[in-house]
Amino acid sequence: MAGALLSIQILPSTPSGESVIPYVDRAIEVIKQAGVPYRVAPLETTMEGELPQLLDIVKQMNEAMTEMGCPSVISQVKIYCNSAGEASMSRLLEKYPDGQ
């Protein structure tokens, strides 16, 4: 198990006011490339890992938005840390296997 869960909602300001969907897709691709367990939900994406690594991924996500031309980015982040290294999405969701 990991030491932390980090949920992020990234809200890029797009260069010409276009849809944010391609930008959010790119942010999720950054997570995917990092190789950490993650779960995409309608309003945020949750990652599982060690906190320094997860924070670095957030940094990379913001850098990707800048590289795509976003003049500004808001990243809303929630962090759950467990000093025993027992932070797990599956453990916290075991009572809700179908998301119900």
C-alpha positions in Angstrom: 0.0 0.0 0.0 1.0 3.6 -0.5 1.5 6.4 2.0 -0.9 8.9 0.4 -3.9 9.5 -1.8 -4.1 12.7 -3.7 -7.2 13.9 -5.5 -6.9 16.7 -8.1 -9.3 18.8 -10.1 -7.4 20.8 -12.7 -9.1 23.9 -14.1 -7.0 25.4 -16.9 -7.8 28.7 -18.4 -7.7 27.9 -22.1 -5.9 30.3 -24.5 -9.0 31.1 -26.7 -11.8 30.1 -24.3 -12.2 26.7 -25.9 -13.3 23.6 -24.2 -11.1 22.4 -21.3 -11.6 18.7 -22.2 -8.5 18.2 -24.3 -6.4 19.9 -21.6 -7.9 17.7 -18.9 -7.2 14.7 -21.1 -3.6 15.8 -21.3 -3.4 16.2 -17.5 -4.7 12.7 -17.1 -2.1 11.4 -19.6 0.6 12.9 -17.3 -0.8 10.8 -14.5 -1.0 7.7 -16.7 2.7 8.2 -17.8 3.8 8.4 -14.2 2.6 4.8 -13.6 0.8 5.4 -10.3 -2.6 3.8 -9.6 -5.3 6.3 -10.3 -9.1 6.6 -10.7 -10.8 9.1 -12.9 -14.1 10.4 -11.5 -16.5 13.1 -13.0 -15.1 16.0 -11.0 -11.6 14.9 -10.0 -8.9 12.2 -10.4 -7.4 10.4 -7.4 -3.9 9.0 -7.4 -2.2 6.6 -5.0 1.5 6.7 -4.1 4.1 8.4 -1.9 3.3 12.1 -1.3 6.5 13.6 -2.8 5.9 11.6 -6.0 2.2 12.6 -6.2 3.1 16.3 -5.7 5.7 16.1 -8.5 2.9 14.7 -10.7 0.8 17.7 -9.9 3.7 19.9 -10.8 4.1 18.1 -14.1 0.3 18.4 -14.8 0.5 22.2 -14.3 3.6 22.4 -16.5 1.8 20.5 -19.2 -1.0 23.1 -19.1 1.5 25.9 -19.5 3.1 24.1 -22.4 -0.3 23.8 -24.1 -0.6 27.6 -23.9 -2.9 28.0 -20.8 -2.4 31.5 -19.3 -3.4 30.2 -15.9 -4.3 27.0 -14.1 -6.2 26.3 -10.8 -5.4 23.0 -9.2 -7.7 22.0 -6.4 -6.0 19.3 -4.4 -7.1 17.0 -1.5 -4.5 14.8 0.3 -4.9 11.9 2.6 -1.7 10.7 4.3 -1.3 7.6 6.4 1.9 7.3 8.4 1.6 3.5 8.5 1.7 3.5 4.7 -1.9 2.2 4.4 -3.5 4.7 2.0 -5.4 2.7 -0.6 -8.3 3.6 -2.9 -9.5 0.0 -2.8 -9.4 -0.1 1.0 -11.4 3.1 1.3 -13.9 2.1 -1.3 -14.3 -1.6 -0.3 -17.9 -1.0 1.0 -18.8 0.6 -2.4 -17.6 -1.9 -5.1 -19.9 -0.5 -7.7 -19.7 3.1 -6.8 -23.2 3.0 -5.3 
